[in-house]
Amino acid sequence: MSSISCSPNKKYYRKMQSARPININYSTIRLLILILVMAASSAFAEPKVIITSDEFIERVTDKTLTRPFIILKVSSDGKIHGTGAFRKITGRWLWQDGYFCRSLRWGRTDLDYNCQRVTSYGNKLTFTSYRGTGDSASFTLRPTKD
């Protein structure tokens, strides 16, 4: 039976002994903690529920709402137009009791009138049907191309 000899790597050991210790003072620690707290707070930011038409109009003015196969423009004068799965979308909207209420036509299909909760998070708007109790759809806000 052979024995295996483990000898420490002397070069590595000497290098580690000669390495300078990390000099962290109180100000550096405070700065690192501040950076971590700021990063954590933005990571856990909550979506904001939009409750007024003014807030909503401010978010969608000069923007296009997009998601895969859907491009919509929501005008401040209550009109909706765009395309969805290569079909024309038209409609009207109004703000009522804190909800985005809309009627839509998708091609020849009349989509039922529905009031939706709208939440904003970064460059996203999420519409949740039936006053916030139904299905949700998130759209990315992009600058409108002229």
Beta strands, then each sheet from edge to edge (+ up, - down):
strand 1: 48-50
strand 2: 63-67
strand 3: 70-74
strand 4: 79-84
strand 5: 87-96
strand 6: 99-106
strand 7: 109-121
strand 8: 124-128
strand 9: 136-143
sheet 1: 1+ 7- 6+ 5- 4+ 3- 2+ 9- 8+
end
